[in-house]
């Protein structure tokens, strides 16, 4: 990546600290309409809490009112802000994160735990070099690789259907070296570590990523997730 740096913002929160009144004050009628009766209660709560965090982040980032933004979701599940910055959201367990950028697409992913079948998944979806690297510390390294790869796919707007092997990462803190399988431009990547979680951010802007992380204390609660540590980056 060349050129001047561009700023992106990362906001995070613990869903358990967001009471119903706090969420209700931020979400809109349009947000609530996406909660259908067939949704599991936990999934509905996660969705609305994520929308509350996103609207809070948009308001902080732009200075506009939280309810003034029109949010849409693509067929592939990627959210977008029609009249605002590029956005991406993720949750794992009770941790919610969202990323915003004024220059180019951005993706974010958070993971609080690795799947039980991580060995099988790594062999199936990671490159041979990555699978070999994570063998020394499977649970921890799997999450590190996964969040970077999924953040990249979210930035592309394709989700997991785009293929985890489309991006190969070599993590040697404080650096991340990456290459794409199809020869596409290599994204700017940032890997952050929090209390019990890993967060990956990917930017497709053709400038260096400067990332600011902020705890979204919507109800004045303490930060149980951070402060986030920038573990490695491209």
Number of C-alpha atoms within 10 A of each C-alpha: 15 8 8 9 15 17 14 22 19 22 22 28 27 21 18 9 17 19 12 11 9 14 21 15 11 20 21 19 9 12 17 14 8 12 16 9 8 7 12 11 11 8 11 17 16 19 20 21 27 24 22 24 28 27 24 22 24 26 16 15 16 12 9 14 13 21 19 13 16 15 18 14 10 10 9 12 12 18 17 19 16 11 10 18 20 20 28 27 26 20 23 15 13 13 21 26 26 28 28 28 23 17 18 16 21 31 32 31 28 31 21 17 15 15 11 9 8 14 15 12 13 22 13 13 15 24 17 13 11 20 21 13 15 19 13 10 9 17 16 15 18 24 23 26 24 23 24 30 29 25 29 32 24 29 24 18 22 17 19 14 9 15 15 21 17 18 24 21 22 15 20 11 13 12 15 18 16 18 15 14 12 8 9 10 12 20 26 23 27 25 28 22 19 17 13 12 20 26 29 27 31 31 29 21 20 18 18 19 25 12 17 11 19 16 19 22 17 16 12 9 13 13 16 14 17 18 14 18 14 17 19 19 21 21
